[in-house]
Amino acid sequence: MKSLPPQLEARIDEVKSWLFDGDQDKVASKSRKSRAWVNKVLNKKAFNAQILVAAIEVMNENKARFGCM
């Protein structure tokens, strides 16, 4: 896999820091991908835009829930 741009790597790190227990399952269901594939994307071993978009949605829901927006 090609290396990711630094801004995208930073965004993935931010998303991963805001995902809590069970949130990878939510990302998997929203993106219609397997949990293993979601895990690969969040660990920067693979890339899939659909998964990243779903992960950002879940992150934003978590931020809104705790008033951190």
C-alpha positions in Angstrom: 0.0 0.0 0.0 1.2 3.5 -0.7 1.9 5.7 2.3 -0.9 8.0 3.4 -0.5 11.8 3.4 0.3 13.1 6.9 -3.0 15.0 7.1 -5.0 11.8 6.4 -2.9 9.9 9.0 -3.6 12.6 11.6 -7.3 12.4 10.8 -7.3 8.6 11.2 -5.5 9.0 14.5 -8.1 11.5 15.7 -11.0 9.2 14.6 -9.4 6.2 16.4 -9.0 8.2 19.6 -12.7 9.1 19.6 -14.0 5.5 19.0 -15.1 3.7 22.1 -16.0 0.0 22.8 -18.4 -1.3 20.2 -17.9 1.7 17.9 -15.9 -0.4 15.4 -19.0 -2.6 15.0 -21.1 0.6 14.3 -18.5 1.7 11.7 -18.6 -1.8 10.1 -22.4 -1.8 9.8 -22.6 1.8 8.5 -19.9 1.1 5.9 -21.2 -2.4 5.2 -17.7 -3.8 5.6 -16.4 -6.5 8.0 -15.0 -5.5 11.4 -11.6 -6.9 10.3 -11.5 -4.6 7.4 -12.4 -1.6 9.6 -9.6 -2.6 12.0 -7.1 -2.7 9.1 -8.2 0.8 8.0 -8.0 2.3 11.5 -4.5 0.7 12.0 -3.4 2.2 8.7 -2.7 -1.1 7.1 -5.3 -0.6 4.4 -7.4 2.3 3.1 -11.1 2.5 2.2 -12.9 5.8 1.9 -16.3 4.4 2.8 -15.0 3.1 6.1 -13.3 6.4 6.9 -16.5 8.4 6.2 -18.5 6.1 8.5 -15.8 6.3 11.2 -15.9 10.1 11.0 -19.7 10.0 11.4 -19.4 7.8 14.5 -16.6 10.1 15.9 -18.8 13.2 15.3 -21.7 11.5 17.1 -19.5 10.7 20.1 -18.2 14.3 20.1 -21.7 15.7 20.0 -22.8 13.3 22.8 -20.2 14.7 25.1 -20.5 18.3 23.9 -17.0 18.5 22.4 -17.9 19.9 19.0 
